[in-house]
């Protein structure tokens, strides 16, 4: 009986430690800028993809505002999915990317190369069209990757 209790305690500690690391890594992606208080003109549901975090089950949302975009979690996932904001003029490019196991994602790169993030969605064409309307350069040629870390490299 003591062995079972110790095993359960060790598993609970390992799970809590893993969850804490996951939350900390996810929050390291947070990018919040000074933005006017406005309603989103369009919201697209999907998931977040980064070096440290990939969600599934539509736990994220991409919001289009007159000033730029905001990626954040839905109500139940805001504790783990970071808020990431960028003005349209800060975005260097929005590229379509895909792994062999996942649906298409839009990979957002900033002009200063700090804070890249991806948004997985079935509505990527609509999102790219909206980005183009705001003058954001778009690459519709799908870039294949095996590991998300490849997307952080310098590619031309």
C-alpha positions as CSV (number, residue, x, y, z in Angstrom):
1,X,0.0,0.0,0.0
2,X,2.8,2.4,0.8
3,X,4.4,1.7,-2.6
4,X,1.1,2.7,-4.3
5,X,0.9,5.9,-2.3
6,X,4.5,6.8,-3.1
7,X,3.9,6.0,-6.8
8,X,0.8,8.2,-7.0
9,X,2.7,11.0,-5.2
10,X,5.7,10.8,-7.6
11,X,3.3,10.8,-10.6
12,X,1.4,13.8,-9.2
13,X,4.6,15.8,-8.7
14,X,5.9,14.9,-12.2
15,X,2.6,16.0,-13.7
16,X,2.5,19.3,-11.8
17,X,6.2,20.0,-12.7
18,X,5.5,19.3,-16.4
19,X,2.4,21.5,-16.4
20,X,4.4,24.3,-14.7
21,X,7.1,24.1,-17.3
22,X,4.5,24.0,-20.1
23,X,2.8,27.2,-18.8
24,X,6.1,29.0,-18.3
25,X,7.3,28.2,-21.8
26,X,4.0,29.2,-23.3
27,X,4.0,32.5,-21.4
28,X,7.5,33.3,-22.7
29,X,5.8,33.9,-26.1
30,X,3.6,36.7,-24.7
31,X,3.8,39.9,-26.7
32,X,1.4,42.6,-25.7
33,X,1.7,46.1,-27.2
34,X,0.0,49.3,-26.5
35,X,-3.2,49.1,-28.5
36,X,-6.5,51.1,-28.6
37,X,-9.5,49.4,-27.0
38,X,-11.4,48.1,-30.0
39,X,-13.6,45.2,-31.0
40,X,-12.3,42.7,-33.5
41,X,-13.7,43.1,-37.0
42,X,-13.3,39.3,-37.5
43,X,-12.2,36.4,-35.3
44,X,-10.9,33.1,-36.6
45,X,-10.7,30.0,-34.4
46,X,-7.7,27.7,-34.5
47,X,-4.6,26.8,-32.6
48,X,-1.3,28.2,-31.6
49,X,2.1,26.9,-32.7
50,X,5.5,27.9,-31.5
51,X,8.8,26.4,-30.5
52,X,7.4,25.5,-27.0
53,X,3.7,25.2,-27.5
54,X,1.3,23.6,-30.0
55,X,-2.4,23.4,-29.1
56,X,-5.2,21.4,-30.7
57,X,-9.0,21.4,-30.4
58,X,-9.3,25.1,-31.4
59,X,-8.0,26.5,-28.2
60,X,-6.8,29.8,-29.8
61,X,-8.3,32.6,-31.8
62,X,-6.9,35.1,-34.3
63,X,-8.5,38.5,-34.0
64,X,-8.3,41.2,-36.7
65,X,-8.5,44.8,-35.5
66,X,-8.1,48.0,-37.3
67,X,-4.6,48.4,-35.7
68,X,-3.4,44.8,-36.2
69,X,-3.8,41.3,-35.1
70,X,-4.1,39.5,-31.7
71,X,-3.7,35.8,-31.1
72,X,-4.9,34.5,-27.8
73,X,-6.5,31.6,-26.1
74,X,-10.2,31.0,-25.7
75,X,-11.6,31.4,-22.2
76,X,-10.7,28.0,-21.0
77,X,-7.1,28.1,-22.4
78,X,-6.0,31.7,-21.6
79,X,-3.9,30.4,-18.7
80,X,-1.6,28.5,-21.1
81,X,-2.0,30.1,-24.5
82,X,-0.2,33.4,-24.6
83,X,-1.5,36.7,-26.0
84,X,0.5,37.8,-29.0
85,X,-0.2,41.2,-30.6
86,X,1.3,42.9,-33.6
87,X,0.5,46.0,-35.7
88,X,0.1,45.3,-39.4
89,X,3.1,47.5,-40.2
90,X,5.2,45.4,-37.8
91,X,4.6,42.2,-39.7
92,X,7.3,41.4,-42.1
93,X,5.4,38.5,-43.7
94,X,2.7,35.9,-43.1
95,X,3.7,32.6,-44.6
96,X,1.8,29.3,-45.0
97,X,3.6,26.4,-43.3
98,X,2.8,22.8,-42.7
99,X,4.3,19.7,-41.1
100,X,3.4,16.3,-42.5
101,X,1.2,15.7,-39.4
102,X,-0.7,18.9,-39.2
103,X,-3.0,21.2,-41.0
104,X,-1.9,24.5,-42.6
105,X,-0.6,27.3,-40.3
106,X,0.1,30.9,-40.9
107,X,3.6,31.8,-39.6
108,X,3.9,35.4,-38.5
109,X,7.3,37.1,-38.7
110,X,8.0,40.5,-37.3
111,X,10.2,43.0,-39.1
112,X,12.7,42.9,-36.2
113,X,12.6,39.0,-36.1
114,X,11.7,38.9,-32.4
115,X,8.7,36.9,-31.4
116,X,7.5,34.7,-34.3
117,X,4.4,32.6,-33.9
118,X,2.1,30.4,-35.9
119,X,-1.6,30.0,-36.1
120,X,-3.1,26.8,-37.3
121,X,-6.5,27.1,-38.9
122,X,-8.8,25.7,-41.6
123,X,-9.5,29.3,-42.6
124,X,-6.0,30.3,-43.7
125,X,-7.1,31.7,-47.1
126,X,-9.5,34.1,-45.5
127,X,-6.9,35.2,-42.9
128,X,-4.3,35.8,-45.6
129,X,-6.8,37.8,-47.7
130,X,-7.5,40.0,-44.7
131,X,-3.8,40.5,-44.0
132,X,-3.2,41.5,-47.6
133,X,-6.0,44.1,-47.3
134,X,-3.9,45.7,-44.6
135,X,-0.7,45.7,-46.6
136,X,1.0,42.7,-45.0
137,X,3.2,40.7,-47.4
138,X,1.9,37.1,-47.8
139,X,3.5,33.9,-49.1
140,X,1.0,31.3,-50.1
141,X,3.6,28.8,-51.1
142,X,3.5,26.2,-48.4
143,X,6.8,25.8,-46.5
144,X,7.2,22.2,-45.2
145,X,8.9,21.6,-41.9
146,X,9.7,18.7,-39.7
147,X,10.3,20.5,-36.5
148,X,8.9,23.9,-35.5
149,X,12.4,25.0,-34.5
150,X,13.2,25.1,-38.3
151,X,10.8,28.0,-38.7
152,X,12.9,30.1,-36.4
153,X,16.0,29.8,-38.6
154,X,17.0,32.5,-41.1
155,X,15.5,31.7,-44.5
156,X,15.2,33.9,-47.5
